[in-house]
Amino acid sequence: MDVEQSELRLASVASAIADPARARILCCLLDGRARTATELAVVAQKSPPTASSHFQKLLEQGLVTMVSQGKHRYFQLASGEVAKALEGLLSISSFEVLAFKPSTPCHLRHARSCYDHLAGELGVSVHDALLRREWMSVWRGEYQLTSSGIEQLANLGMDCTPQARRRFAYPCLDWSQRCAHVGGSLGAVLLAHMLQDKWLARTLDSRALMVTGKGRKRLASVFEIHLGG
């Protein structure tokens, strides 16, 4: 890319950020969580049709990405580099990024099943721990276990052999936390093990899960996830 093209690209990105509605959308997404199109239309103070044109502009400039899940469209920042650029601009302004406040009932927010894998705050924490401890890595939008991850999970008694007709592991957007938890057969193996080994217990007539005393100890020792109680 030559100097002139670089300058034009910079001007296009700056123009996308400069619009007040789009700036509000981007700042709202700085916490790393995804938002629905409806939520961001409220943040942008625009009608859904008008907000849609703003989303398209941000997508075209590579500032956000879109994930379709069920009937909803979720938007999130495209990368850490975008977040760093926005934070740099915010450092010379007085804008305050508001904290995300989930509306999900507390008993479902902490830990629950999402089909056959772990979701909620705990599901996101396990997902983040797998990446942080380098037991899992990202490859073309999917997850794969590292050699260390395969060894460590096998030591726990988990058979993580990929299934022929099912995706092995992928980021499943958590609808209460708006961050990813682990979907696919790996997510199913993790939840099945935690239930079988009594780290977690199901509640009656609900997808909510309770962490047992043993579970607190095991989550702390295996994943460095420390829970109160």
C-alpha positions in Angstrom: 0.0 0.0 0.0 1.6 3.3 -1.1 1.5 6.6 0.9 -1.5 8.0 -0.9 -3.6 4.8 -0.4 -2.6 4.8 3.3 -3.7 8.3 3.7 -7.1 7.6 2.0 -7.6 4.5 4.2 -6.8 6.5 7.3 -9.3 9.2 6.2 -12.0 6.6 5.6 -11.5 5.0 9.0 -11.4 8.4 10.8 -14.6 9.4 9.0 -16.3 6.2 10.2 -15.3 6.9 13.8 -16.1 10.6 13.7 -19.8 10.3 13.4 -21.4 10.7 16.9 -23.7 7.7 16.5 -21.0 5.4 15.3 -18.6 6.7 18.0 -21.2 5.8 20.7 -21.6 2.3 19.2 -17.8 1.8 19.2 -17.3 3.0 22.7 -20.2 0.8 23.9 -18.3 -2.2 22.5 -15.0 -1.3 24.2 -15.7 -3.7 27.1 -15.1 -6.6 24.8 -18.7 -7.8 24.9 -21.1 -8.1 22.0 -24.4 -6.3 21.7 -27.5 -6.9 19.6 -28.5 -4.5 16.8 -31.5 -3.4 18.9 -29.3 -2.6 21.9 -26.8 -0.6 19.8 -29.6 1.3 18.0 -30.7 2.5 21.5 -27.0 3.4 22.3 -26.7 5.3 19.0 -30.0 7.1 19.7 -31.2 6.1 16.2 -34.1 4.1 14.7 -33.3 0.5 13.8 -33.2 1.3 10.0 -30.9 4.3 10.5 -28.7 2.3 12.9 -28.4 -0.4 10.3 -26.6 2.0 7.9 -24.2 2.9 10.7 -23.5 -0.8 11.3 -22.8 -1.3 7.6 -20.3 1.6 7.6 -18.4 0.1 10.6 -18.4 -3.3 9.0 -17.0 -1.9 5.7 -14.2 -0.2 7.5 -13.3 -3.3 9.5 -14.0 -1.8 12.8 -16.7 -4.3 13.9 -17.7 -7.9 13.1 -21.1 -9.4 13.1 -22.2 -12.7 14.5 -25.6 -14.2 13.8 -27.0 -16.4 16.5 -30.6 -17.5 16.5 -32.8 -14.6 15.5 -30.3 -12.0 16.7 -27.4 -10.2 15.1 -24.6 -9.4 17.5 -21.8 -6.9 16.9 -18.4 -6.7 18.5 -15.1 -4.9 17.9 -13.2 -6.5 15.1 -9.9 -6.8 17.0 -7.7 -5.8 19.9 -6.0 -3.3 17.6 -9.3 -1.5 17.0 -9.8 -1.4 20.8 -6.3 0.1 21.4 -6.9 2.8 18.7 -10.2 3.7 20.3 -8.7 3.8 23.8 -5.9 6.1 22.5 -8.6 8.5 21.2 -10.5 8.3 24.4 -7.4 9.1 26.5 -7.6 12.7 25.0 -11.3 13.0 25.6 -13.5 12.9 28.7 -15.8 10.1 27.5 -16.6 7.5 30.1 -17.3 3.9 29.0 -20.3 2.5 30.8 -20.1 -0.9 32.4 -22.1 -3.7 30.9 -25.2 -4.7 33.0 -26.7 -8.1 32.0 -30.4 -8.4 32.4 -30.3 -12.2 32.8 -31.7 -13.6 36.0 -28.9 -14.3 38.5 -29.6 -18.1 38.8 -29.0 -18.4 35.0 -26.2 -15.8 34.8 -23.6 -17.5 36.9 -23.6 -21.1 35.4 -26.0 -22.9 33.1 -26.1 -25.4 30.3 -26.3 -24.1 26.7 -27.5 -27.2 24.8 -24.8 -29.6 26.1 -22.0 -27.3 27.1 -21.2 -24.9 29.9 -22.4 -21.3 29.7 -22.8 -18.2 31.9 -20.1 -16.5 33.9 -18.4 -19.8 34.7 -18.5 -21.0 31.0 -16.8 -17.8 29.9 -14.2 -18.1 32.7 -13.4 -21.7 31.7 -13.1 -20.6 28.1 -10.7 -17.8 29.0 -8.7 -20.1 31.3 -8.1 -22.6 28.5 -6.7 -19.8 26.3 -4.8 -18.2 29.1 -3.1 -21.4 30.1 -2.4 -22.2 26.4 -4.4 -25.4 26.5 -6.4 -24.2 23.6 -5.5 -22.1 20.6 -7.4 -20.3 17.9 -7.1 -21.4 14.2 -9.3 -19.8 11.5 -12.1 -18.9 13.9 -12.2 -22.4 15.5 -10.5 -23.7 18.6 -8.1 -26.6 18.8 -6.3 -28.1 21.8 -2.6 -27.7 22.2 -0.4 -30.7 23.1 -0.4 -29.4 26.7 -4.1 -29.1 26.7 -4.6 -32.6 25.4 -2.3 -34.0 28.1 -3.8 -32.0 30.9 -7.4 -32.8 30.1 -6.5 -36.5 29.5 -5.0 -36.5 33.0 -8.4 -35.3 34.3 -10.0 -38.3 32.6 -11.5 -36.4 29.6 -11.6 -38.1 26.2 -11.3 -35.1 23.8 -11.1 -37.1 20.5 -12.8 -35.1 17.7 -16.2 -36.5 16.6 -16.6 -37.0 12.8 -19.9 -35.3 12.4 -19.6 -32.5 14.9 -17.4 -29.3 15.1 -14.7 -29.9 17.7 -14.6 -26.5 19.4 -15.7 -23.0 18.5 -16.5 -19.7 20.2 -20.2 -19.8 21.1 -21.5 -16.3 22.0 -22.9 -16.3 25.5 -26.2 -14.5 25.5 -25.9 -13.3 29.1 -22.2 -12.4 29.2 -21.9 -11.4 25.5 -18.5 -13.1 25.5 -17.5 -16.5 24.1 -17.8 -19.8 25.9 -16.6 -23.1 24.4 -19.1 -24.8 22.0 -18.8 -28.0 20.1 -17.8 -31.5 21.3 -15.0 -30.1 23.5 -17.6 -28.0 25.4 -19.8 -31.1 25.8 -16.9 -33.1 27.2 -16.0 -30.4 29.7 -19.6 -30.1 31.0 -20.1 -33.9 31.1 -16.9 -34.3 33.1 -17.8 -31.5 35.6 -21.3 -33.1 36.1 -20.0 -36.7 36.4 -17.2 -35.7 38.7 -19.6 -33.6 40.8 -18.0 -30.3 40.2 -21.4 -29.1 39.2 -25.0 -30.2 40.0 -28.1 -29.6 38.0 -31.1 -27.7 39.5 -34.6 -29.0 39.1 -36.7 -27.6 36.2 -34.0 -25.3 35.1 -30.8 -25.0 33.0 -29.1 -23.4 35.9 -26.1 -25.2 37.4 -24.7 -25.1 41.0 -21.0 -25.3 41.8 -20.3 -27.8 44.5 -17.7 -27.5 47.3 -15.6 -30.0 45.4 -16.2 -28.0 42.2 -14.8 -24.8 43.8 -11.6 -26.6 44.8 -11.2 -28.3 41.4 -11.9 -25.1 39.4 -9.3 -23.3 41.5 -6.6 -26.0 41.1 -7.2 -26.9 37.5 -8.2 -23.6 35.9 -7.2 -21.0 38.5 -10.9 -19.9 38.7 -11.6 -18.8 42.2 -15.2 -18.5 43.3 -16.6 -17.2 46.5 -18.8 -19.2 48.9 
